[in-house]
C-alpha cells in the first residue's frame, strides 16, 4: 500500500470537506464548523493520530504473535497538544521542532487486555515506538512537493 498514491480532492464549493482515495478505500476529512468547515468528517490532525494509534496496535499484534503471547484487546489513545516554548531557554531539539514558537506533543496511552507477564507488558512501550507511523512522526522523513496544473 505504501507505493499506492493517496489522492485527496477538495472542490472549492465544498468548504473544507475533502474526498480521499487510498487504494480501493474512500473516505473524507473536514474541519469543524468553528474553523470554517462543515464537520461532516474527521479533521486531518485526528486522522494522523488515528493512523498512529492503528499502526501502534498492529505493530503490537505482530510482536505478540511472534512471541506467541495471548491477548484479548489492544486500545491506543492518542492525543496532541501545542505548547508555546521560550525560544531563549529551549533546547536545540525543541527549537528544531518549533513552528511559530510552538511545539506539538503527541501522547500515546496503550491499554492491553491480557494475562501476559509484566515483562512482556512493559516491553510494549519499546515495541510500540517501532511502528512505521511512529518512526515517521518522530524522526521525520524527506518530503517533496510538486505542483502541476490540471
C-alpha positions as CSV (number, residue, x, y, z in Angstrom):
1,X,0.0,0.0,0.0
2,X,2.9,2.4,0.7
3,X,3.6,2.9,-3.1
4,X,-0.1,3.4,-4.0
5,X,-0.8,7.2,-4.1
6,X,-3.3,8.6,-1.7
7,X,-5.4,11.2,-3.5
8,X,-7.1,14.0,-1.6
9,X,-9.5,16.1,-3.7
10,X,-11.0,19.4,-2.4
11,X,-13.6,21.2,-4.5
12,X,-13.9,25.0,-3.8
13,X,-17.7,24.6,-3.4
14,X,-17.2,22.1,-0.5
15,X,-15.7,24.4,2.1
16,X,-13.1,22.1,3.6
17,X,-14.8,18.7,3.0
18,X,-12.2,16.7,1.2
19,X,-12.6,13.3,-0.6
20,X,-9.8,10.9,0.0
21,X,-9.0,7.8,-2.0
22,X,-6.4,5.4,-0.7
23,X,-6.1,2.4,-3.0
24,X,-9.6,0.8,-3.1
25,X,-10.8,2.7,0.1
26,X,-12.6,6.0,0.1
27,X,-13.3,8.4,3.0
28,X,-13.4,12.1,3.8
29,X,-11.8,14.7,6.0
30,X,-13.2,18.0,7.1
31,X,-12.7,20.8,9.6
32,X,-15.1,21.7,12.4
33,X,-17.6,24.5,11.9
34,X,-15.7,26.9,14.1
35,X,-12.7,26.6,11.7
36,X,-14.9,27.1,8.6
37,X,-15.7,23.5,7.8
38,X,-18.9,21.6,7.9
39,X,-17.8,19.0,10.4
40,X,-19.0,16.1,8.2
41,X,-15.8,14.1,8.7
42,X,-12.8,13.8,10.9
43,X,-10.2,16.6,10.8
44,X,-6.8,15.8,9.3
45,X,-4.9,16.0,12.6
46,X,-7.2,13.5,14.1
47,X,-6.7,11.2,11.1
48,X,-3.0,11.4,11.6
49,X,-3.4,10.5,15.3
50,X,-5.8,7.6,14.3
51,X,-3.1,6.3,11.9
52,X,-0.6,6.4,14.7
53,X,-2.9,4.5,17.0
54,X,-3.8,1.9,14.4
55,X,-0.2,1.3,13.4
56,X,0.8,1.0,17.0
57,X,-1.9,-1.6,17.7
58,X,-1.0,-3.6,14.6
59,X,2.7,-3.5,15.5
60,X,2.0,-4.9,18.9
61,X,-0.2,-7.6,17.4
62,X,2.7,-8.7,15.2
63,X,5.1,-8.7,18.2
64,X,2.8,-10.7,20.4
65,X,2.1,-13.2,17.6
66,X,5.8,-13.6,17.2
67,X,6.1,-14.2,21.0
68,X,3.1,-16.5,20.9
69,X,1.5,-14.3,23.6
70,X,-2.2,-14.3,24.2
71,X,-4.1,-11.1,24.4
72,X,-7.7,-10.0,24.0
73,X,-7.7,-6.3,23.2
74,X,-5.2,-3.5,22.4
75,X,-6.5,0.0,22.6
76,X,-4.4,3.0,21.8
77,X,-5.4,6.5,22.8
78,X,-3.6,9.3,21.1
79,X,-3.7,13.0,22.0
80,X,-2.0,16.1,20.6
81,X,-1.2,19.3,22.4
82,X,0.5,22.5,21.2
83,X,2.8,24.2,23.7
84,X,4.4,27.6,23.5
85,X,8.1,27.5,24.1
86,X,10.5,30.1,25.3
87,X,13.0,30.4,22.4
88,X,15.6,31.8,24.7
89,X,15.7,28.8,27.0
90,X,14.5,26.0,24.7
91,X,16.9,23.2,23.8
92,X,18.2,22.9,20.2
93,X,16.0,19.9,19.8
94,X,12.9,21.8,20.9
95,X,13.8,24.7,18.6
96,X,14.2,22.3,15.6
97,X,10.6,21.1,16.3
98,X,9.1,24.5,16.8
99,X,6.6,26.1,14.4
100,X,5.7,29.7,15.1
101,X,7.0,29.3,18.7
102,X,5.0,26.2,19.4
103,X,5.9,22.5,19.7
104,X,3.4,19.7,19.3
105,X,3.5,16.9,21.8
106,X,1.8,13.6,20.9
107,X,1.0,11.2,23.7
108,X,0.1,7.6,23.2
109,X,-1.6,5.7,26.1
110,X,-1.8,1.9,25.3
111,X,-4.3,-0.3,27.1
112,X,-3.7,-4.0,26.7
113,X,-6.2,-6.6,28.0
114,X,-4.2,-9.7,28.6
115,X,-2.9,-12.1,31.3
116,X,0.7,-11.8,29.9
117,X,3.5,-11.3,32.4
118,X,4.7,-7.9,33.4
119,X,7.9,-8.2,31.4
120,X,6.0,-8.6,28.1
121,X,3.5,-5.9,29.0
122,X,6.3,-3.4,29.8
123,X,8.1,-4.3,26.5
124,X,5.0,-2.9,24.7
125,X,6.3,0.7,25.1
126,X,9.5,-0.2,23.3
127,X,7.8,-2.2,20.5
128,X,5.1,0.5,20.1
129,X,7.6,3.1,19.3
130,X,8.9,1.0,16.4
131,X,5.7,1.2,14.3
132,X,6.3,2.9,10.9
133,X,4.0,5.8,11.5
134,X,5.6,6.5,14.9
135,X,9.1,6.4,13.4
136,X,8.0,8.8,10.6
137,X,6.4,11.2,13.0
138,X,9.3,11.1,15.5
139,X,12.3,11.0,13.1
140,X,10.7,12.9,10.2
141,X,11.1,12.0,6.6
142,X,12.3,13.5,3.3
143,X,9.4,15.3,1.7
144,X,9.0,16.7,-1.8
145,X,6.2,19.0,-3.2
146,X,5.5,19.1,-6.9
147,X,2.8,21.5,-8.4
148,X,1.1,20.7,-11.7
149,X,-1.7,22.4,-13.5
150,X,-4.7,20.3,-14.4
